[in-house]
Amino acid sequence: AEQEPPEKPLPRRREAEDGLIYFAGAPPPAVRAKVAAGTGRSWYSGRPKLTVDEDGIPIIDENALRCKDQDPDKFVRVRPVRFRPDGCYVKLEDNSEAFLSVVHMEPRTEASTAAIRDRLKEISTAGHIEVKEIGICTVSMLSKKEFESRRQEIEARHRQMEEGIAILRDNFDSKKWRSGRVSSVSDRGVYVSILEGKDAFIPLLELPESHISEGKLQGKGKGKGRGGGKDDDDEAELMGPRPNLKPGQTVQFRVARFNWQNDSFIASMLTYEESIAKMRASRGQNPDSGPQSCAAAAEPVLLAGGKMPQYSRMSDPIAPAALSKTDKFWAA
């Protein structure tokens, strides 16, 4: 049988001036005029423009070539600004911030805020350290060769920290005491290191009285501002209660709960019974009373004019749906 001759491929149509392929006709005159004038393109590649010498050899402007990957081991000096249990943020030369993970620190550093702060203070020179960019807003203290030789170790440590956090989150005992170092102190409470790469927050209400400083006046004028003959800038300010703990100090605490909304642990330096009693006292309830979801234990609070407040029965997790509003109310 005679073989049929192979079909010839269709000729490829050439692109028009505007970069499009027209199967019929040509670009409109307005488009052709715009392309011919050189104003049709509004975006250009980030690659620098090349110039050629007399022999037609391209000349590359090294100053214009700002590719960060051209030197994988180029280190720059940065300043640590904010410390976290899993690393710290550093400020770059252009005032932007990048994150330095604890697994990329050299020498090896404990994954806690206090240890990271102490280590970077120890190895810094005039408050600066040397790092290199390894990704978007991420830096490392390791060279490419060091990272490749320790890749498995780094990945295993990172995975171990994540697994430890997940295990504690699902299996913590609210009555078990733990030990950790204070990471930072604020007016609302303190942060403590709970395990590798994670902090727990202890609210001011969960601190013993011995670790809370009373409110005091703070300022140059010591209250002699307006009317005391001093400038307004010297007027004293009344500071509220504040923790008197110091960063790096070791404390005993217990994990009270886990907040799924912001992925954080809440801890307490009080016993379970002390914490419950202090919470009830702060709400104006009897510290020795039982659960406040029953009518016998709940004392109604009257509003101005002797009116009863309107409580929502949806807030009571154990309120039967058959009860009316007059049978029972939930006191938070």
Buried (B, 14 or more C-beta within 10 A) or exposed (E): EEEEEEEEEEEEEEEBBBEEEEEEEEBEEEBBEBBEEEEBEEEEEEEBEEEEEEEEEEEEEEEEEEEEEEEEEEBBBBBBEEBBBBBBBBBBEEEEEBBBBBBBBBEEBBBBBBBBBBBBEEBBEEEBBEBBBBEEEBBBBBBEEBBEEBEEEBEEBBEEBBEBBEEBBEEBEEEEEBEBBBBBBEEEBBBBBBBBBBBBBBBBBBBEEEBBEEEEEEBEBEBBBEEEEBEEEBBBEEBEBBBBBEBBBEBEBBBBEBEEEEEBBBBBBBEEEBBEBBBBEEEEBEEEEEEBBBEEEBEEEEEEEEEEEEBEBEEBEEBEEEEEEEEBBBBE
